[in-house]
Amino acid sequence: MRNIYFDEGSSCFCIETRNTSYRIGITDGLYVGHLFYGAKIPDTDLSYKTAYAPPMDPIKQARDLCVFMDCFRFEYPGWGTGDSREGALCARYKDGTTRVNLLYKGYAISSSKAPVPGLPATYAAEGEVETLRIDLEDPDTKLAVSLYYSAFTECDVIARRAEVKNNGSEEVELERVLSAVLDMPARDMHGRPFELLTFHGTWAREFTREIRPIGHGTTGVAAICGKSGNRAQNFLGLVSPGITQDCGEVYGLQLLYSGNFSSKVEKSPNEEIRVSMGIHPEGFLWKLAPGEVFYSPEAVMTYSENGLGTMSRNFHDLYRAHLIRGKYKDIERPILINNWEATYFDFDTDKLLSIARQAKECGIEMLVVDDGWFGVRNDDNTSLGDWVVNEKKLPGGLSRLGAELKAMGMKFGIWVEPEMVSPDSDLFRAHPDWAISIPGREPARSRNQLVLDISRKDVRDYLIDALSAVLGSTEIAYVKWDMNRHLSDLYSAQLPSSRQGELLHRFALGIYDLQERLLTSFPDLLLENCSSGGARFDPGMLYYSPQIWTSDDTDAYERIRIQEGAATLYPLSALGAHVSICPNHVTGRTVPFMTRGHVALAGTFGYELDITKLSDEEHDMIRRQVKLFHRFHELIRTGDYYRMDAFRDTGFYDCYGVASKDKSEMLLTMIHVMNQPCAPNRTIHIRGLDPKKYYRIEVVSDSSEKEEKKDETICRAYGATLEKAGLTLPCRYGDFQSLLYHITEIKK
Ligand code: GLA
């Protein structure tokens, strides 16, 4: 059966996924309207929703066109037509006029999904996903828009984007091009007003969940710092009041973009809402010559009538199967040790090798040399841009270090921050105009660094050459690509004054071009993006790197909350998570070593500490953790994530599980975060198992190579029993105590 089709009789476009339906209609006056998005419905003809609802089609009531425009549910509203809500497309023509009146022109349905030029996008094999293209055009100005909808049926996701084409004869300035708009009722199926779910944060406090009422007017989240940032995720959720993991309706939208974004909800007087998502219009101005096309980033949206858990799993499945690419997409990633928190800038080859040797002995597979290996970078004041090894610290260069690591059987990774330049660097002295800054004015520094103008091809070419020389100098398996400041003082020496408004988007296209070129030259490279922790953690970057450093806050206690927020949107396989030293460098807190390992297991897993300074007992604990990683990583990387309870809610414990797709096993992590005397009794209702399957639950032992310990069976029960009657939260003594339960299907 086709998942996308056009019902000629009712002029209705139908998009179906496994559990959702989407309907688009065309009025007699050729306006393209949104009819429905939500749980699966049988009818294709929903034209009655516009035909009989006031206001009528403007063909029949021309005297009130303005009222129609103001209330109609548009798929993609132009600006200046009488619709007083925010438009998706705002343009300024040569004569100074601004009206964009988009009318239906035609459509096409294909059984494939094309890439989006220069931008990250979801992908699918030919025949796996159908795509609908609806063409609109302003008959007066010939400014045209093609709307694309691709149905990822199994994940219940629809990917949307817009292409704007200038079919006119004069240049036009685009002031706003959004990716997706959803005009819909402000209440859920049970009449309860939708609330807005977002994630906000700052450095070391990323992914903080917030739910707020949607009042009249406009509310939302945005980034205007030149990257997606840590102040908000470019995600927006509309949720039923009291939303839980498995109750309530949720619409989730995310933008595959790493630059400035705007995600908004606008509530109008008639109790309708307009959800909009796209490139932030502030500071954006794009000139479109006749015949040229502008591509919006892609937005992905999913709907669930069964709570947040389904939304998370839909996004996880989409990102794992249809966004993340490359060699490491479906294989175990190497366990790494990063020297940042171990040494900061104070290291040399001997120190690194001593860390690597001890790490290897504990079962760690890769050494990552963080900041400080290049130029004369002994602190964070110099040398960004000079990607030449510091032979004083590393005599014989990366090639000697690489050879020694290889001989040891360790993989080698390095840190870079290519988009930046230190004013105290050879690169800046040679090319001051390569930095983004306004001629004659002192630019704002951050961490004493400036941003390179990677909208310029010559700058990107330099970076590709410099990085290729580094990566070609020895076998480098992994790169941590950092980006440690916002953009400011916007000006590109290569853009004419009339095109300065293009800089921010061209910067985003520049980062994509750089990473694409690097991966084309080094296809086996494992890339991990990072931006002062999670300040550019977005689905756009996931197209290039299968994992992203979640936060510089490596305190396991903090990570419980940060990773809970991140896992609401992203698969655990994408969350950079390490065991670090205590007292933690960011918070000063001490958490037991084993708990640090259990928390980092719900991510990419690695270490960030001076392993040479640990005790024998701690080394043995690393061996135990490494063993746990190898035992469970396949399940964690590929399984379905179920959040049972969140510390954020309970105030004393946290619990989540990962179930295999066939529901034959689950790894359940239970963390007693804060001990309380006479703590309330709690039942953990284990979701995600097959109610009809019979299971054994064992406490996972932390045996090492040296000491084999058996898992301890605590009960046997049907999946239905484990969900309905549940498990009683075990008592633990002390704070930050964690337990892993392995639940496996057995014969009754
Ligand atoms: C950023 C990163 C850290 C580390 C430092 C190095 O803050 O998030 O992990 O790499 O830069 O300068």
Residues whose N, C-alpha, C, O or C-beta is under 5 A from the ligand:
A	BS01	GLA	W340 D370 D371 C530 S531 S532 G533 D552
